[in-house]
C-alpha cells in the first residue's frame, strides 16, 4: 500500500505543474518583501479601509510586473524555481494575463480561500485566478507546450 502512495506522489511531481506547497511558500517569501512596505504605508495612512485598498493594489502591481517580466514570476517564485506561463501554445504571459490573474486572487480568497484550495484537486494545479487568466504555474526547468 505504501508503494501506491509513493507512485502517486512521483506522478504528481512529474507533471511539470507546481502544486499548492511551492506556490504557498513563494507567496510567503514575497510577503517578506512586501510587509515592510505595507507597514511603511500604514505609518502614513490613517484610515484602515484606505490602507487595505492600497496594500491590495500594491500586491497586484508587484505580482503583475514580475509575472510579465522575463522572470515570469516574483522573487518568491524564482526562489522556488516556479514560473507563470500562459496555458496556450505561445506560453507568453502578457500584461492582460498577469493583471487578470492577480486581480482575480481577491476572488480566489472568497469564500474560505476556495479558489486557492482547488489547486490541490486540479489536474493542471490551477487556482480560480489561474483559470480566469488562462495561466498555469510550472517548474522553471520544465516548459509545457
N, C-alpha and C positions, 0 to 999 in steps of 0.2 A: 504494500500500500504506500509506503514512503517513497518508493520508486516512482509511482504515479505522480505524486506531488512534485518531485524533482523534475520530471519530464514536463509537467505543466509550467513550472517556473522557467525552465530553459526556453520553451516555446514562446512564452510571453516576452522574455527579454530579447529574443532573436527577431522580433517583428520589426525592429527599427524605430518603432514609435515609443516615445518617452511616456511613462505612466505617471501615476499620481505622486509618488515619493520624490523623484528627481525634480519634478515641477514645483512641488511644495518647498523643497529645500532651496531651489533657485529663487523663489518668491521671498523666502525668509532672508536670504543673502541680500537681495535688493532692498528689503526693508532696513537692513543695517546702513545702507547708503541713504535712504530716504528719511528715516525717522529723525535724524538730527536737523534736516531741512524743515520737516514738519514742525518740530519744536521751535525752531527759529521763527517760522511764520507765526506760530502761536504766540510768540512774545509780542508781536506787533498787531495781531488781530484779536480783538476782544470778544467778538460775537462767535459763539460756538458753531452756529449753523454756517456762517460765512467761512470759518476755519475748515469745517468739514468739506464744504464745496471746493475750496482752494486746494486742499490736500488731494481730493479725488481727481481734480483737473491736473494737478502736478503729476500724480501717479499715471494718469492716462498719457500725458505728454511724454514723460520719461520712457515708458514702455513703447509707445508708438515710434519715437525717434530711434531707439535702439533696435527695434524689430525690423524696421525698414532699412536699416543701415547694412553695410557689408557684414557685420557681425551676425545679423539675423536673430538677435536676441539681446537681452540685458546682460550686464556683467554677471549676475547670478546664473543665468542660463549658460553663459560662456564657461563659468567655473564648473558647472555640472555637465558640460560638453553636450548640451542640447541646443536645438535651434528651431526657429519658427519657419515654416515654409508653406506656401500656398498648396492646397490639396488639388493641384492640377498639373498638367504636363510641364508648364513653364517653371513651377516651383518658386517663382519670384514673389516676394512679399511686397506689395505696393502700399502706398500711403492709405488707400481705402481699406485693404485687408487689415493693416495694423490698427487703424483707428477704430474700425468696427469691432475688431477682436477685443481691444482694451476698453472701449466704452461698454461693450456687452458684458464685461466682467461684473459690472454692477448688477446686471440681471442674473448672472450666474450665482450671485450670493443670496438671491431670494428664491424661494423660501429655504431656509436652513442649509444654504450652500449646495443645494441640489445640483446646480449647473457645474460645480466642480467635482462632486462625488460621482457623477456619471462617467467620468474619465476611467474609473475602475472597470466599468462594465462594457465600454465601447470597444469594438474591435480595433479601431484606429486610435484609441486612447484620447478621443476628443471630448472637450467640455462643451457646454452650451455655447459659450463665446467662440470656440473654435468652429463649431457647426455654422454659426451665424456668419462668421467671416470667411468660411471655406478655407481654413488653415489646419495644419497638423503640427505637432511638436515631435521632432525626430532627434535621434542621437547624431551629433555633429559628424561623426565619421561615416554615417550612412546617409545617402541621398536617395529618396524614394521618387521614382519617376513612373 
